Amino acid sequence: AMSKSAVKISSDLLSNPLCEQEPSFLEMVTAFDTAMKRMDSFNQEKVNMGLAEEGETRVFSSVFPSLNMAVKRREQTLQDYKRLQSKVEKYEEKERTGPVLAKLHQ
């Protein structure tokens, strides 16, 4: 969407009457317009490649179910780690008493 907006801005600049009056400004705006159009086409290619890779990933995940299970285990472990890290931070903020230190060590 951002590159589409940049192309729209460059097109609007090209239609500006100032471009007709100043040849140097017209040259700069034309170069800008060309660059924005190239950037837009490049971004569109990246999006299309990403969609193709996503399809390939789905195919591979069905071919290699163990890979899919490993990804799920990793996500679960990451969630557990974040949960435990928040507990540790909570105990570190509390007053350092015997029970709090024991729970923190645990």
N, C-alpha and C positions, 0 to 999 in steps of 0.2 A: 504494500500500500504506500510505503514511503517513497519508493522509486517511481511509482505511478504519479504521486504528487509532485515529485521533482520534474518529471516529464511535463506535467501540466503547467508548472511554473515556468519552465523554459519556453514552452509554446506560447504562453501568455506574454512573456518578455519579447518574443519574436514579433508578436503582433502590435507591440507598443510603437506609437508614432515616433518616438525618439530614435528608434532603429533606422528610420528613413532619413533622419536628419544627420545622424552621426555614423559615418561608415566604420569607425573604429569600434563603436559600441555594438554595431550590427555584427562585426566580426567576432567579438567576444561572446555575444549572446548565441551566435550560430555555433561556436565551438562548445559552449556550455550545453546547448540543446543536443548536439551530437553526442557529447559525453553522457548526458542523462539518458538518452535513448539506448546507448550501448550498455550503460549500467542496468537499465531496466531489462534488457534482453538477457544480460548475464544473470541477473537475479532470477528471472523466469526459468532459465536453464537449471539453476541450482535447485529451485523448487521442484522442477520436474524430475531431476536426478534424485532428490530426497524422497519423492513419492515412489520412484522405482525401487530405491533401496529399501524403503519400508515394506514394499511387497515382497522383496527377496528375503527380508528378515522373517516375515511371516512364514514363508515357505521353509526356511531353514529351521525355524522353531518347531514345525511339525515333523521335520525330518530328524532332528536331534532333540528328542524330549528331555534328555538329561541336561542339556544346556538350559532349557526353559526352567527346569527344576532348580538348577544352580542359581539362576537369576532370582527366582522366588525366595530361595534360602538366603541369598545375599540381602535382599530387601527386608526380610524378616529380621535378620541379624542387625542390620542398620537401624531399624526401628527400635529393637531392644537396646542397642547401644545408646541411642538418643534418649530413651526413657531413663536408663540408668545414669547417664551423664547429668540429666536434669535433677535426679535425686541427689547425686553427689554435690552438685552446686547448691542445692537447698540445704544440705547438711553443713556445707562449708560456711554458709551465711549465718547459721545458728550459733549460739553461744557454745563454747567448747567445754562441754561437761562429759562425764564418763559415758553415759548412754549414747550421746550424740557421736563421740569419738569412736565408740564400738560400731555403731551403724555405719559411720563414714568408712571405717576400715573394712567392714564387711562389703 
